[in-house]
Amino acid sequence: MPAATISAVKLMYHPSDLAAMDPLVLMKNLDHVRMTSRRLSYILQQQVHLYTPEANQLREQIDRYVEAERQIEGEMARRRIRA
């Protein structure tokens, strides 16, 4: 994903909030964002015509959850927490 696209995605978590989270909460949030992005991807593939405004909204939501997953994984790596 190009850097311009990444910066356009609204972050779900502020870095200081992630740094303050308990490791168990980080892992639970990681599970949540992974399941949600996969569920939204499934909906996009199976139930929404690819060129509708709803599809574009789903893509934006998926991008947001994928970025949240990256944020959480980065924080877990920084703290050397294994899922």
Number of C-alpha atoms within 10 A of each C-alpha: 5 6 7 8 9 13 10 11 16 14 15 14 13 10 13 8 8 17 15 9 13 10 17 11 11 20 17 12 16 21 13 13 21 15 13 16 22 14 13 17 17 12 13 19 12 10 10 15 12 14 8 9 11 13 19 15 12 18 17 15 18 21 19 20 25 19 21 23 21 14 19 21 19 15 18 19 12 10 11 10 14 9 13
